[in-house]
Structures are given as C-alpha cells and as structure tokens.
Amino acid sequence: MSGRTDLTGQRELGWVAGQGEPFGSAHCTQQLRLIPGGPVVTKPELLICWRTSPVKSVYTVAVSLDGHPSREISVAAIDEAWDELR
C-alpha cells in the first residue's frame, strides 16, 4: 500500500504496536494490536514493514505460513514504491 500522505495509524498500520525495528530504509514488526485497546500479540507468520513521511507512505503486509516472512523482500518492495511516489 502506498499513498501521498502520512498513513501512520491508518489501515494495517493501525495494528502496529510500538516503533518496530529499523531494517534498511524502513521499520518492521511482528508485534501487533489487532483490536483497538486489546493486547499486544506476536504474530510470527505476519510481518508489517513501513516507511512514512508527512507527504508519503509505503507499507507492506507479508504473510508466511511457515512463520518466516521476509524483511528483505518487504523492504525492497517499499524502496521501489517509495521511489515511484515522486
């Protein structure tokens, strides 16, 4: 997902619990709050990575049933989409 606005807290980025961990040009996490006000849970099969600014945002939601979604692939996709949002 990408947009020419700050998507922090919106859509799937609203699931992010905390700041995530830096990875390349983005942040990634598997620590999520899927229900507003609910508990923070770790989802090993789900990975959200994002990069935001006041004028554009890109994020990915990766699912891997074996519990190892790729940060490398997610951040590469973010970098590509980020560059396209000129």
C-alpha positions as CSV (number, residue, x, y, z in Angstrom):
1,M,0.0,0.0,0.0
2,S,1.3,3.4,-0.8
3,G,-0.1,7.0,-0.7
4,R,0.9,10.6,-1.0
5,T,0.0,11.3,2.7
6,D,1.1,10.1,6.1
7,L,-0.7,6.8,6.7
8,T,0.6,6.3,10.3
9,G,-2.1,4.7,12.4
10,Q,-4.4,4.0,9.4
11,R,-5.5,0.7,7.9
12,E,-3.0,-2.1,8.7
13,L,-0.5,0.4,10.1
14,G,-3.1,0.9,12.9
15,W,-2.2,-2.7,14.0
16,V,1.5,-1.8,14.7
17,A,2.4,-1.9,18.4
18,G,5.4,0.3,19.2
19,Q,8.0,1.7,16.9
20,G,9.1,-1.6,15.3
21,E,12.7,-2.3,14.5
22,P,14.8,-0.5,11.8
23,F,15.6,-2.6,8.8
24,G,17.2,-0.8,5.9
25,S,15.2,2.3,5.0
26,A,12.1,1.0,6.8
27,H,10.8,-0.3,10.1
28,C,9.3,-3.8,10.6
29,T,7.4,-5.6,13.4
30,Q,5.5,-8.7,14.2
31,Q,4.2,-7.1,17.5
32,L,0.6,-6.2,16.7
33,R,-2.5,-4.9,18.4
34,L,-5.3,-6.3,16.2
35,I,-8.1,-5.0,18.3
36,P,-8.1,-1.3,19.5
37,G,-7.3,-1.4,23.2
38,G,-6.6,-5.1,23.0
39,P,-3.5,-7.0,24.0
40,V,-0.2,-6.8,22.0
41,V,0.4,-10.1,20.3
42,T,3.4,-11.5,18.4
43,K,2.3,-13.0,15.0
44,P,5.3,-14.9,13.6
45,E,3.5,-15.6,10.4
46,L,2.7,-11.9,9.8
47,L,5.1,-9.0,9.2
48,I,4.3,-5.4,8.7
49,C,7.1,-3.1,7.3
50,W,6.7,0.6,6.7
51,R,8.3,3.9,5.7
52,T,6.3,7.1,6.3
53,S,6.8,10.9,6.0
54,P,4.4,13.8,6.2
55,V,3.9,13.7,2.4
56,K,4.1,10.0,1.5
57,S,3.9,6.5,3.0
58,V,4.5,2.9,1.9
59,Y,3.9,-0.2,3.8
60,T,3.8,-4.0,3.2
61,V,1.9,-6.8,5.0
62,A,3.7,-10.1,4.4
63,V,2.3,-13.5,5.4
64,S,4.2,-16.7,5.6
65,L,2.6,-19.8,6.9
66,D,6.0,-21.2,7.9
67,G,6.5,-18.3,10.3
68,H,9.3,-16.6,8.3
69,P,8.1,-13.6,6.2
70,S,11.0,-11.9,4.5
71,R,12.1,-8.4,5.7
72,E,14.4,-8.2,2.7
73,I,11.6,-8.7,0.2
74,S,9.3,-6.4,2.1
75,V,11.8,-3.5,2.4
76,A,12.8,-3.9,-1.3
77,A,9.2,-3.5,-2.3
78,I,8.9,-0.5,0.0
79,D,12.0,1.1,-1.6
80,E,10.7,0.6,-5.1
81,A,7.3,2.0,-4.3
82,W,8.8,4.9,-2.4
83,D,10.9,5.9,-5.4
84,E,7.8,5.8,-7.6
85,L,6.0,8.3,-5.4
86,R,7.8,11.4,-6.6
